[in-house]
Amino acid sequence: MELPETDPLFKQKHRQLGGFRGAQRKKFQIPIDYREKVTKEAYAFARFCQASEKEFTGPVASYALNVSIKELDQISLRNEVGVVKMMAAEARRVLAGFDTSLEEDNKLLVDPNQKLTMNIRNCVLMRRGEKEVLHYYIDLEKEVLQLVDRSWDQIKTYAAQLHDNKLRGPFDFYIVSVIVPLLKAEKDRVVDLIGGYLHANGSDKENKENKLPFSPKDV
């Protein structure tokens, strides 16, 4: 992944990363499991890259001084949506570099007419495994964007099902530990803003649809 030079804070962020040539680029060979150390480091770097000016001078600066950018936790819903988009874009870029698709590899491995040697078969299995991980991050983007487009009541139902193990999927741990808390924090922030506005204007009307007032496509 790479911190884009078009970032308005590129110079400051590049300096924070060490300031040397190429410091803006990081290579990660990450698994699917969000709990893995290297996976969290990849997310942390993406959060750093996606940080707004307010985030960069706030939580990011605090981590840089007191902990490490490698351990940067989730910052905001806006930032995290940017993170999953960034990781999905990188996954698509890497996938485009392969000569075959995941579907073609799957067919190759089960085709009885293909006389694969043990070495070739192992290479195809390894290549397929890499592609499965890349597809995971592409699918994760879709899952997160769909989730943040739901009403808060739908999100609460979804989170409860995850908590009760009624839903079992590859994204569950990341969503329940990162995305759902960020959605709640965003809802609380917006409710406070709307409440303050309505109170100032002498109105106590509620948001009956109970939806987050933004589109993830605009984040």
BELUR-V456527 format. One record per backbone hydrogen bond with DSSP energy under -1.0 kcal/mol. NH is the residue of the N-H (numbers start at 0). CO is the residue of the C=O. E is the energy in kcal/mol with one decimal. If there is no record, write none. Layout:
NH&CO&E + NH&CO&E
This chain:
2&23&-2.7 + 6&3&-1.7 + 9&6&-2.3 + 12&8&-2.9 + 13&9&-3.3 + 14&10&-2.0 + 15&11&-1.8 + 16&12&-1.7 + 17&14&-1.2 + 18&13&-2.3 + 22&19&-2.2 + 24&21&-1.9 + 25&0&-2.8 + 35&32&-1.4 + 39&35&-2.2 + 40&36&-1.9 + 41&37&-1.7 + 42&38&-2.2 + 43&39&-2.5 + 44&40&-2.2 + 45&41&-2.1 + 46&42&-2.6 + 47&43&-2.2 + 48&44&-2.4 + 49&45&-2.1 + 55&51&-3.0 + 56&52&-2.0 + 59&54&-2.3 + 61&57&-2.0 + 62&58&-2.2 + 63&59&-2.5 + 64&60&-1.8 + 65&61&-2.5 + 66&62&-2.6 + 70&67&-1.8 + 71&68&-1.8 + 79&75&-2.6 + 80&76&-2.6 + 81&77&-1.6 + 82&78&-1.8 + 83&79&-2.3 + 84&80&-1.9 + 85&81&-2.2 + 86&82&-2.6 + 87&83&-1.9 + 88&84&-2.3 + 89&85&-2.0 + 90&86&-2.0 + 91&87&-2.3 + 92&88&-2.0 + 93&89&-2.3 + 94&90&-2.5 + 95&91&-1.9 + 96&93&-1.4 + 97&94&-1.7 + 104&100&-1.9 + 105&101&-2.3 + 106&102&-2.1 + 107&103&-2.3 + 108&104&-2.0 + 110&106&-1.2 + 113&110&-1.4 + 115&113&-1.5 + 120&116&-2.8 + 121&117&-2.3 + 122&118&-2.0 + 123&119&-2.4 + 124&120&-2.5 + 125&121&-2.2 + 126&122&-2.5 + 127&123&-2.8 + 128&124&-2.1 + 129&125&-1.9 + 130&126&-1.9 + 131&127&-2.3 + 132&128&-1.7 + 133&129&-1.9 + 134&130&-2.7 + 135&131&-1.7 + 136&132&-1.5 + 137&133&-1.4 + 138&134&-2.7 + 139&135&-2.4 + 140&136&-1.3 + 141&137&-1.3 + 142&138&-2.3 + 143&139&-2.7 + 144&140&-2.5 + 145&141&-2.1 + 146&142&-2.0 + 147&143&-2.4 + 149&146&-1.7 + 151&209&-2.5 + 154&150&-2.1 + 155&151&-2.5 + 156&152&-2.0 + 157&153&-2.3 + 158&154&-2.8 + 159&155&-2.3 + 160&156&-2.0 + 161&157&-2.0 + 162&158&-2.5 + 163&159&-2.1 + 164&161&-1.5 + 165&160&-2.9 + 166&160&-1.0 + 171&168&-1.1 + 174&170&-2.5 + 175&171&-2.8 + 176&172&-1.9 + 177&173&-2.0 + 178&173&-1.1 + 179&174&-3.0 + 181&177&-1.5 + 182&178&-2.5 + 183&179&-2.3 + 184&180&-2.3 + 185&181&-2.3 + 186&182&-2.5 + 187&183&-2.8 + 188&184&-2.1 + 189&185&-2.6 + 190&186&-3.0 + 191&187&-2.2 + 192&188&-2.0 + 193&189&-3.1 + 194&190&-3.1 + 195&191&-2.3 + 196&192&-2.1 + 197&193&-3.2 + 198&194&-2.5 + 199&195&-2.1 + 200&196&-1.4 + 201&198&-1.2 + 202&197&-3.5 + 207&205&-1.3 + 209&206&-1.1 + 213&211&-1.8 + 217&214&-1.9
